[in-house]
């Protein structure tokens, strides 16, 4: 893959063989994120889990103390008074069965997170083929299947993110924007790692966290010292 001149210059400042402490890694990311837009900083966490086994699935959610820097559009599936509750709490879209054809047939996906009350999961389940591959299906572990829609919306708007293993047993999650201060990015990263450490599967025998890197949207990754942040 051909890299840009800016990427090559940024890569020169990073020792690819080194593992940096969180503060050093964040400082390097801030220094090398030079795109013309506010780049998202992502954490890529390679685990020793085998996601093919249900008991080794790692999935959950955490509210980042400084948010993600992104405006999140929330869709809520509910009925009765819960619809009003969701609207009052700041949901961007609310509805029920009426939304199924709009999503299924018209391809409407102008939302980032889907919340549903438990009594609506039968309806939402019909959208599994559309929402599932995009990681948008509500899930109790992520707190997006709940009767307390107001709290779910407040948490999401405040910077709640969901983490889960991909097919390669790696977790990819945003921890903020390049415009954040070093302290904000470090705080968010530590909050994320605290949640992931707690989610370690009891059945896992080997090493849980194998490697961690932080990377801006358009720049090279920086390896983080695993021993300092993983339990």
N, C-alpha and C positions, 0 to 999 in steps of 0.2 A: 504494500500500500504506500502510495506516495504521500509524504507528509509535507505540510506547509513550512515555509522558512521560519515563521514564528514558532511553530511547534518544535522544530529542530533547535532553535535558540533556547527555548524553555527547557527542553530535554537535557541540554548541556549543564544546566544548573542543578540537576538531580543525579545523585549517585544511585544508579539502578540496583546495585548490589546491597545498598545500605537499608537498614530499617530505622526509621526516625521516630523519636518520641512524638506524641500527639502535637505538642506545641510547635515543634520544629516542622512537622509535616504540614500543619495548617499555615505556618508562615511561608513555606515554600510554595504551597498552592496559591496563596494570595499573590505572591510575587510573580508566578508564572501564568496566572489566568489573565491573558491580555486581549481577549476577544472584544469586539465592538459592542457586545451586549452583555448583560449581567449573567454570567455563566452559573449554572447549577453545579454545586459541589456534591459529588456522589461518593458513598462508601461502598466498596465491593469486598464482601467478607466471604472467604472460601472456608467451608466447614468440612469436617470429617464425617458428616452425617450421610446416611443413605436414604434419600427421600422416598425410595420405592417402598420402604417399610413405614407403615402408618405411625408406629411409635417413635420414629426418628424424624417425623415432619416437624420443622420449626416454623411456627407461624404466630404472629401476634401483632400488637400495635403499641406505639408509645407516643406521648405528646412531647415534641421537642420544645425545650424551654423558650427558644427564640423563634419558633415557627420555621417554615420552609422558605419564606420569602415569596411564595406563590399564592395567588388568589385561587382558592379551591371552590369549584362549583359542586354543590351537593344536591342530589336527587333523592327524595324520600317517597317510598311506597308505604302508604298507610290508608286508613279509612276512619270515618267518624270524627270524633274530637281530636284524634291524633294528627289529622290533616291540618287543622287550625293551629295545633301546638307546633307542628313543624314549620308552618309559615311564620308564626310569631317568633320562632327561634332563629329565623334567617335562612331557611332552606331556599335554594335558588329555584327548585322545581319540586312540586308535590303532585301526587296523583295515585291512581290505582290501576285497575284493569284497562282504563282508557289509554294508558301509555304504552300498552303492549304492541299494538299495531304500528305506532309511531316509531318504536325502536326496532321492531322485527321487520317491518315492511319498508319503512321510509329511511332506515339506517340512521336515525337520530341518536347521536352520542355526544351531545354538547354538555357533558358533565364529567366530573373527575372521580367522584365517590358516590356509591349508592348505599343508602340506609333503608332498612325495611323493618316493620314491626313483624313479630313472629307469625301473626295471623295472615300476613300477606306473602309469606314465602312460597305458598302453593302457586300463587300467581307469578311471582318473580322467577320461580323455578322454570317456567316456560321459556324464559329468556336465557337459559343456561348456555346455549350454543353461541349466543351473541356476546353475553357479558363475561362468561367463563374465560375464554382465551385472552380477553383484554384485562383480566384481573379485577373485574368490576363487580363480581358476585358478592352480595352481602354475606358476612360470615360472623357467627357468634364470637369466635376467638379474637376477631379484630374489633369487636364491639359495634359492628354495623347491623346486627340483627338484635333489636332491643325495643322494649316498650318506652324506654326513656329517650325518645327522639330528640328532645331539647338538649340533653347532655351530650348525646352523640354528635349533634350538629356543632355545639359549642366547642367540643374537643377538636373536631376536624378543622374548624375555622381557626382554632388557636395554634394549629400546627401538628395535629396528630397524623402520624404516618403508619402505614402497614408494612410489615416485613415478612418475607416468606422465602423458602428455598426455591431456586429455579431448577430446571432439569439437570443442571451440572452441580447441584448442591451449593450454589453460591447465592448470597443475599445481596441484592442491589437496592440501595435506598438513598434518597437525597438527604443531605444534612444541612442545607442552607444555600446561600448564594455567595458569589465572589465578593459582593459589596458588603457582606457581613464583616464584623470585626473578628480578629483572631480569637478573642475570648468567646464570642457568640458561637463560632463554628466549633471550637473545642468543647464548649458546654453541650451543644447539640449532639456531637459525636459521643461524648461520655454518657449522655442519657440513653442514646441508642444502644451502646455497648452494654450498659447496665441491664437493659431489658433483654438483649440477646443472651447475655450470660445466664440470666435467670431462666431463660427458656431452654436451657441445655437438656436434651432428652436423657432421662434416667437410664435408659437401656444402652446408651452409647459407651463403648469400651475404650476406644482410642482417643486421639487428640480431637477436641471439639473445634477450636478455631485454628485453622492452618495458616491462613495469611489474610492480611487486611491491606487494602490500598485506598487512598483518597485521590479523586481525580476531578478536574473541572470538565465541563462539556467538551471543550475543544483542545484540552491540553493533556500532557502526559501524567501518568499516575505516580503517586508517592507512596512507598511502602511504609506501613506503621508497625512499630515494634509490638508484636503480638503479646509478649510476656508482660508488658505493662498494662494492657487493657483486657486481657482474656483471663478468665478464672480457670 
